[in-house]
Amino acid sequence: MKRLDVAAGIVWDRSHRRVLIAQRRGGDARGGEWEFPGGTLEPGETLETCLARELREELEIEVQIDNEITRVEHVYPDVAITLHAFACRHVEGEPRALGCANWKWVVPEKLGEYPLSPADRALVELLEHDLQAKPEADHSP
């Protein structure tokens, strides 16, 4: 079975109240499901470089990537993944659905209302406490 490393961003908006989720395109594997945005690691990339690239390509945004906060192992019928989740802060660009069907800023309490992919549901369960303890806003000029 194919095995992939995937970088995902827990991207907080500028108010530090909402996180960004993206909906997979209908024709993609697991199309229609929502997920924390990111993508598959390419040869020669670090996970952080991969995540920054994917967020630019899929949503045309720039983020500050803080740290890897957890990882989830999940086996789908067609692929096994290690989902590496990074805490991020949105710094530039208004999201646009370039490489996804849709996107939304969501308060963490409402994530359960979206059909998240299984790996992302597991991620939410692992991070439930952290998502409720929102990061402090950066008040620097």
N, CA, C and O of each residue as an XYZ file, in Angstrom:
564
protein
N       0.837     -1.179      0.000
C       0.000      0.000      0.000
C       0.885      1.245      0.000
O       1.917      1.296      0.669
N       0.459      2.234     -0.758
C       1.180      3.496     -0.830
C       1.091      4.217      0.516
O       0.050      4.206      1.173
N       2.210      4.848      0.917
C       2.279      5.583      2.185
C       2.713      7.019      1.886
O       3.666      7.241      1.139
N       2.008      7.993      2.473
C       2.303      9.402      2.216
C       2.422     10.186      3.518
O       1.755      9.886      4.508
N       3.289     11.202      3.492
C       3.332     12.195      4.553
C       2.560     13.408      4.052
O       2.787     13.887      2.941
N       1.655     13.892      4.875
C       0.800     15.015      4.520
C       0.956     16.091      5.591
O       0.893     15.795      6.785
N       1.159     17.338      5.167
C       1.240     18.470      6.098
C      -0.096     19.202      6.077
O      -0.627     19.509      5.009
N      -0.636     19.480      7.260
C      -1.908     20.195      7.370
C      -1.727     21.390      8.294
O      -1.014     21.316      9.295
N      -2.380     22.486      7.948
C      -2.292     23.690      8.765
C      -3.538     23.906      9.598
O      -4.655     23.921      9.081
N      -3.333     24.072     10.894
C      -4.400     24.572     11.756
C      -4.200     26.078     11.707
O      -3.501     26.654     12.541
N      -4.829     26.712     10.708
C      -4.593     28.119     10.398
C      -5.621     28.975     11.127
O      -6.819     28.898     10.851
N      -5.139     29.787     12.056
C      -6.009     30.723     12.792
C      -6.135     32.018     12.019
O      -5.162     32.488     11.430
N      -7.333     32.603     12.016
C      -7.520     33.903     11.378
C      -6.840     34.984     12.211
O      -6.300     34.707     13.281
N      -6.871     36.195     11.721
C      -6.162     37.289     12.403
C      -6.748     37.613     13.772
O      -6.050     38.153     14.630
N      -8.027     37.287     13.984
C      -8.649     37.532     15.292
C      -8.363     36.401     16.275
O      -8.646     36.524     17.467
N      -7.802     35.300     15.775
C      -7.488     34.122     16.581
C      -8.744     33.489     17.181
O      -8.708     32.917     18.270
N      -9.852     33.603     16.449
C     -11.110     33.012     16.915
C     -11.582     31.865     16.020
O     -12.356     31.012     16.453
N     -11.111     31.850     14.772
C     -11.591     30.850     13.823
C     -10.414     30.144     13.146
O      -9.324     30.701     13.014
N     -10.663     28.904     12.720
C      -9.667     28.147     11.970
C     -10.184     27.945     10.547
O     -11.387     27.976     10.290
N      -9.248     27.741      9.647
C      -9.562     27.595      8.231
C      -9.735     26.120      7.880
O      -8.906     25.282      8.236
N     -10.825     25.818      7.178
C     -11.005     24.486      6.624
C     -11.278     24.617      5.133
O     -11.770     25.644      4.666
N     -10.954     23.568      4.398
C     -11.138     23.568      2.948
C     -11.894     22.301      2.551
O     -11.749     21.250      3.175
N     -12.703     22.425      1.500
C     -13.480     21.287      1.013
C     -12.801     20.706     -0.223
O     -12.442     21.428     -1.154
N     -12.635     19.387     -0.208
C     -12.029     18.706     -1.345
C     -12.953     18.781     -2.551
O     -14.175     18.747     -2.409
N     -12.369     18.883     -3.731
C     -13.141     18.909     -4.973
C     -13.886     17.596     -5.173
O     -13.430     16.536     -4.744
N     -15.024     17.681     -5.824
C     -15.871     16.513     -6.038
C     -15.181     15.345     -6.719
O     -15.451     14.197     -6.368
N     -14.303     15.593     -7.678
C     -13.645     14.522     -8.413
C     -12.426     13.943     -7.722
O     -11.872     12.944     -8.182
N     -11.998     14.555     -6.623
C     -10.823     14.085     -5.888
C     -11.182     12.892     -5.009
O     -12.354     12.645     -4.726
N     -10.159     12.157     -4.582
C     -10.379     11.114     -3.577
C     -11.013     11.787     -2.362
O     -10.565     12.854     -1.940
N     -12.029     11.186     -1.810
C     -12.773     11.726     -0.663
C     -13.359     13.098     -0.970
O     -13.434     13.971     -0.105
N     -13.776     13.269     -2.231
C     -14.356     14.533     -2.678
C     -15.551     14.946     -1.833
O     -16.359     14.113     -1.423
N     -15.648     16.239     -1.581
C     -16.738     16.793     -0.793
C     -16.442     16.875      0.691
O     -17.096     17.628      1.413
N     -15.461     16.109      1.157
C     -15.120     16.168      2.574
C     -14.346     17.441      2.873
O     -13.683     18.006      2.003
N     -14.443     17.880      4.124
C     -13.716     19.054      4.599
C     -12.468     18.602      5.325
O     -12.419     17.502      5.877
N     -11.459     19.458      5.322
C     -10.191     19.117      5.963
C      -9.448     20.393      6.330
O      -9.767     21.481      5.850
N      -8.457     20.236      7.185
C      -7.536     21.335      7.422
C      -6.652     21.392      6.176
O      -6.156     20.356      5.734
N      -6.444     22.580      5.600
C      -5.737     22.661      4.322
C      -4.271     22.249      4.427
O      -3.623     22.401      5.463
N      -3.786     21.727      3.321
C      -2.402     21.285      3.240
C      -2.250     20.342      2.071
O      -3.030     20.388      1.120
N      -1.246     19.486      2.139
C      -1.051     18.568      1.036
C       0.114     17.621      1.252
O       0.715     17.561      2.324
N       0.405     16.889      0.199
C       1.374     15.813      0.230
C       2.809     16.316      0.073
O       3.109     17.149     -0.782
N       3.667     15.791      0.910
C       5.089     16.110      0.875
C       5.700     15.613     -0.427
O       5.498     14.464     -0.821
N       6.450     16.492     -1.091
C       7.158     16.124     -2.313
C       8.625     15.883     -1.993
O       9.129     16.411     -1.002
N       9.329     15.089     -2.816
C      10.754     14.822     -2.560
C      11.555     16.112     -2.427
O      11.397     17.045     -3.214
N      12.414     16.146     -1.419
C      13.280     17.293     -1.197
C      12.663     18.399     -0.362
O      13.350     19.364     -0.026
N      11.387     18.290     -0.018
C      10.730     19.316      0.784
C      10.764     18.969      2.263
O      10.805     17.798      2.642
N      10.747     20.003      3.090
C      10.454     19.801      4.504
C       8.934     19.878      4.635
O       8.250     20.354      3.729
N       8.421     19.416      5.747
C       6.979     19.503      5.968
C       6.513     20.958      5.968
O       5.443     21.269      5.445
N       7.314     21.848      6.554
C       6.952     23.262      6.599
C       6.929     23.880      5.200
O       6.026     24.652      4.877
N       7.919     23.542      4.373
C       7.957     24.052      3.000
C       6.764     23.534      2.213
O       6.144     24.274      1.450
N       6.450     22.270      2.401
C       5.296     21.656      1.750
C       4.019     22.401      2.126
O       3.223     22.755      1.257
N       3.826     22.635      3.408
C       2.607     23.293      3.874
C       2.490     24.701      3.311
O       1.421     25.087      2.837
N       3.559     25.469      3.353
C       3.523     26.830      2.807
C       3.186     26.805      1.316
O       2.383     27.612      0.848
N       3.795     25.886      0.573
C       3.526     25.764     -0.874
C       2.069     25.417     -1.124
O       1.408     26.051     -1.946
N       1.568     24.416     -0.419
C       0.189     23.970     -0.624
C      -0.816     25.076     -0.296
O      -1.807     25.234     -1.008
N      -0.577     25.837      0.762
C      -1.503     26.912      1.125
C      -1.500     28.024      0.070
O      -2.532     28.640     -0.195
N      -0.333     28.273     -0.525
C      -0.275     29.250     -1.623
C      -1.017     28.714     -2.848
O      -1.818     29.426     -3.454
N      -0.746     27.453     -3.212
C      -1.345     26.867     -4.417
C      -2.853     26.672     -4.285
O      -3.591     26.953     -5.229
N      -3.319     26.203     -3.144
C      -4.732     25.873     -2.983
C      -5.596     27.060     -2.593
O      -6.752     27.147     -3.006
N      -5.038     27.990     -1.789
C      -5.857     29.065     -1.225
C      -5.286     30.468     -1.424
O      -5.929     31.456     -1.069
N      -4.090     30.558     -1.987
C      -3.414     31.829     -2.244
C      -3.247     32.665     -0.967
O      -3.493     33.871     -0.966
N      -2.828     32.005      0.113
C      -2.569     32.720      1.365
C      -1.156     32.442      1.846
O      -0.525     31.455      1.467
N      -0.682     33.343      2.690
C       0.608     33.186      3.359
C       0.331     33.045      4.847
O      -0.548     33.707      5.398
N       1.090     32.178      5.481
C       0.914     31.945      6.910
C       2.271     31.965      7.604
O       3.318     31.800      6.978
N       2.217     32.171      8.899
C       3.386     31.943      9.741
C       3.187     30.559     10.328
O       2.206     30.312     11.029
N       4.115     29.654     10.044
C       4.032     28.293     10.563
C       4.786     28.262     11.883
O       5.990     28.517     11.929
N       4.070     27.949     12.951
C       4.687     27.977     14.272
C       5.372     26.656     14.613
O       6.601     26.604     14.664
N       4.626     25.612     14.844
C       5.245     24.342     15.238
C       4.315     23.178     14.906
O       3.104     23.347     14.760
N       4.918     21.987     14.790
C       4.109     20.788     14.606
C       3.475     20.469     15.950
O       4.174     20.331     16.953
N       2.151     20.351     15.972
C       1.467     20.140     17.243
C       1.056     18.696     17.487
O       0.904     18.277     18.635
N       0.880     17.949     16.433
C       0.589     16.520     16.590
C       0.645     15.868     15.218
O       0.784     16.542     14.197
N       0.535     14.552     15.215
C       0.420     13.815     13.957
C      -0.565     12.680     14.136
O      -0.733     12.134     15.226
N      -1.210     12.343     13.035
C      -2.227     11.294     13.023
C      -1.858     10.284     11.950
O      -1.537     10.652     10.820
N      -1.907      9.016     12.311
C      -1.732      7.936     11.329
C      -3.129      7.468     10.929
O      -3.970      7.206     11.789
N      -3.375      7.363      9.617
C      -4.684      6.885      9.173
C      -4.509      6.063      7.902
O      -3.714      6.403      7.026
N      -5.269      4.972      7.823
C      -5.227      4.114      6.639
C      -6.569      4.225      5.924
O      -7.608      3.830      6.454
N      -6.527      4.769      4.711
C      -7.686      4.800      3.825
C      -7.625      3.538      2.967
O      -6.596      2.862      2.959
N      -8.689      3.203      2.249
C      -8.644      2.000      1.398
C      -7.527      2.031      0.356
O      -7.004      0.985     -0.026
N      -7.159      3.238     -0.108
C      -6.179      3.349     -1.188
C      -4.800      3.829     -0.760
O      -3.849      3.738     -1.537
N      -4.672      4.346      0.478
C      -3.396      4.935      0.891
C      -3.325      5.030      2.414
O      -4.338      5.220      3.087
N      -2.116      4.893      2.938
C      -1.875      5.123      4.370
C      -1.181      6.468      4.489
O      -0.237      6.752      3.752
N      -1.650      7.303      5.425
C      -1.037      8.631      5.563
C      -0.585      8.880      6.994
O      -1.129      8.333      7.954
N       0.425      9.722      7.096
C       0.780     10.353      8.359
C       0.458     11.822      8.163
O       1.088     12.505      7.355
N      -0.530     12.305      8.911
C      -0.973     13.687      8.821
C      -0.258     14.488      9.902
O      -0.513     14.305     11.093
N       0.631     15.368      9.485
C       1.406     16.220     10.392
C       0.683     17.560     10.507
O       0.566     18.288      9.521
N       0.199     17.887     11.698
C      -0.562     19.123     11.894
C       0.319     20.207     12.492
O       1.011     19.989     13.486
N       0.280     21.374     11.872
C       1.072     22.521     12.308
C       0.170     23.669     12.725
O      -0.821     23.958     12.055
N       0.509     24.326     13.833
C      -0.163     25.555     14.234
C       0.333     26.664     13.308
O       1.536     26.825     13.104
N      -0.608     27.422     12.753
C      -0.263     28.487     11.812
C      -1.101     29.726     12.103
O      -2.188     29.658     12.677
N      -0.549     30.856     11.684
C      -1.279     32.122     11.767
C      -1.367     32.737     10.376
O      -0.362     32.888      9.682
N      -2.580     33.088      9.985
C      -2.813     33.727      8.695
C      -2.187     35.114      8.708
O      -2.468     35.912      9.602
N      -1.338     35.406      7.725
C      -0.681     36.714      7.707
C      -0.958     37.529      6.450
O      -0.856     38.756      6.478
N      -1.307     36.866      5.345
C      -1.483     37.637      4.114
C      -2.355     36.898      3.122
O      -2.321     35.671      3.029
N      -3.150     37.681      2.372
C      -3.981     37.141      1.309
C      -5.354     36.723      1.799
O      -5.490     36.131      2.869
N      -6.365     37.036      1.011
C      -7.717     36.568      1.311
C      -7.862     35.205      0.657
O      -7.586     35.072     -0.535
N      -8.288     34.178      1.404
C      -8.383     32.843      0.797
C      -9.250     32.843     -0.463
O     -10.278     33.516     -0.543
N      -8.797     32.066     -1.435
C      -9.532     31.827     -2.679
C      -9.490     30.340     -2.957
O      -8.462     29.697     -2.743
N     -10.583     29.791     -3.425
C     -10.673     28.358     -3.708
C     -10.018     28.049     -5.055
O     -10.701     27.903     -6.069
N      -8.676     27.950     -5.053
C      -7.942     27.657     -6.282
C      -7.748     26.156     -6.472
O      -7.916     25.646     -7.580
N      -7.399     25.448     -5.404
C      -7.135     24.016     -5.485
C      -8.078     23.220     -4.608
O      -7.777     22.093     -4.215
N      -9.222     23.812     -4.302
C     -10.231     23.150     -3.469
C     -11.592     23.632     -3.950
O     -11.674     24.585     -4.724
N     -12.665     22.977     -3.495
C     -14.012     23.358     -3.910
C     -14.507     24.589     -3.160
O     -15.229     25.413     -3.722
N     -14.123     24.712     -1.898
C     -14.617     25.792     -1.069
C     -13.703     25.929      0.145
O     -12.845     25.078      0.379
N     -13.882     26.982      0.905
C     -13.137     27.198      2.138
C     -14.031     27.966      3.097
O     -14.963     28.652      2.677
N     -13.741     27.847      4.391
C     -14.499     28.583      5.408
C     -13.632     28.820      6.627
O     -12.782     28.000      6.977
N     -13.863     29.965      7.273
C     -13.332     30.201      8.607
C     -14.398     29.703      9.566
O     -15.563     30.085      9.451
N     -14.010     28.850     10.514
C     -14.972     28.210     11.406
C     -14.493     28.312     12.847
O     -13.319     28.083     13.136
N     -15.414     28.660     13.756
C     -15.038     28.607     15.169
C     -14.883     27.131     15.531
O     -15.668     26.305     15.066
N     -13.896     26.784     16.344
C     -13.627     25.377     16.642
C     -14.859     24.595     17.121
O     -14.998     23.409     16.824
N     -15.744     25.262     17.859
C     -16.924     24.582     18.380
C     -17.847     24.077     17.274
O     -18.664     23.189     17.518
N     -17.735     24.624     16.063
C     -18.618     24.257     14.947
C     -17.990     23.245     13.986
O     -18.633     22.853     13.012
N     -16.758     22.817     14.235
C     -16.101     21.880     13.315
C     -16.888     20.587     13.150
O     -16.871     19.988     12.075
N     -17.572     20.153     14.193
C     -18.358     18.922     14.125
C     -19.528     18.995     13.168
O     -20.109     17.962     12.835
N     -19.888     20.176     12.719
C     -21.005     20.337     11.790
C     -20.604     20.072     10.341
O     -21.457     20.050      9.454
N     -19.327     19.875     10.102
C     -18.821     19.656      8.746
C     -18.391     18.199      8.584
O     -17.824     17.609      9.503
N     -18.666     17.617      7.403
C     -18.203     16.244      7.161
C     -16.695     16.235      6.921
O     -16.234     16.281      5.781
N     -15.938     16.175      8.012
C     -14.483     16.158      7.922
C     -14.003     14.792      7.463
O     -14.650     13.776      7.719
N     -12.870     14.775      6.787
C     -12.259     13.503      6.407
C     -11.905     12.748      7.692
O     -11.682     13.376      8.728
N     -11.849     11.411      7.643
C     -11.569     10.643      8.863
C     -10.282     11.054      9.575
O     -10.271     11.140     10.803
N      -9.202     11.308      8.844
C      -7.947     11.710      9.486
C      -8.109     13.061     10.172
O      -7.555     13.279     11.250
N      -8.858     13.962      9.562
C      -9.064     15.280     10.157
C     -10.010     15.215     11.359
O      -9.855     15.985     12.306
N     -10.984     14.306     11.329
C     -11.843     14.101     12.511
C     -10.994     13.627     13.680
O     -11.162     14.092     14.807
N     -10.080     12.695     13.408
C      -9.186     12.201     14.462
C      -8.306     13.337     14.977
O      -8.026     13.416     16.173
N      -7.879     14.201     14.087
C      -7.061     15.350     14.469
C      -7.844     16.285     15.397
O      -7.312     16.751     16.405
N      -9.099     16.557     15.058
C      -9.936     17.414     15.901
C     -10.085     16.796     17.288
O     -10.006     17.504     18.292
N     -10.298     15.487     17.353
C     -10.421     14.822     18.658
C      -9.141     14.962     19.472
O      -9.195     15.222     20.674
N      -8.001     14.795     18.831
C      -6.725     14.944     19.534
C      -6.491     16.375     20.004
O      -5.903     16.607     21.060
N      -6.956     17.323     19.211
C      -6.670     18.731     19.486
C      -7.818     19.465     20.169
O      -7.752     20.681     20.353
N      -8.864     18.745     20.544
C     -10.050     19.413     21.069
C      -9.721     20.424     22.162
O     -10.222     21.548     22.125
N      -8.905     20.058     23.114
C      -8.538     20.983     24.191
C      -7.743     22.160     23.637
O      -8.003     23.307     24.000
N      -6.770     21.887     22.754
C      -5.938     22.953     22.186
C      -6.753     23.912     21.328
O      -6.483     25.113     21.315
N      -7.756     23.389     20.605
C      -8.573     24.246     19.762
C      -9.468     25.155     20.603
O      -9.815     26.257     20.176
N      -9.833     24.702     21.779
C     -10.650     25.535     22.660
C      -9.788     26.605     23.340
O     -10.285     27.686     23.654
N      -8.509     26.316     23.567
C      -7.579     27.285     24.155
C      -6.909     28.024     23.005
O      -5.806     27.673     22.585
N      -7.577     29.035     22.508
C      -7.102     29.760     21.325
C      -5.783     30.461     21.607
O      -5.538     30.897     22.732
N      -4.924     30.572     20.581
C      -3.643     31.256     20.790
C      -3.865     32.725     21.082
O      -4.871     33.313     20.685
N      -2.922     33.297     21.773
C      -3.004     34.722     22.067
C      -2.798     35.512     20.784
O      -1.999     35.141     19.924
N      -3.531     36.597     20.679
C      -3.378     37.450     19.507
C      -2.016     38.127     19.531
O      -1.498     38.484     20.589
N      -1.453     38.293     18.355
C      -0.178     39.002     18.217
C      -0.496     40.482     18.085
O      -1.077     40.900     17.083
N      -0.133     41.269     19.059
C      -0.439     42.684     19.049
C       0.742     43.530     18.593
O       0.766     44.739     18.825
N       1.720     42.905     17.948
C       2.875     43.677     17.483
C       2.459     44.558     16.304
O       1.525     44.205     15.583
N       3.119     45.681     16.093
C       2.749     46.605     15.021
C       2.983     46.013     13.647
O       2.719     46.669     12.640
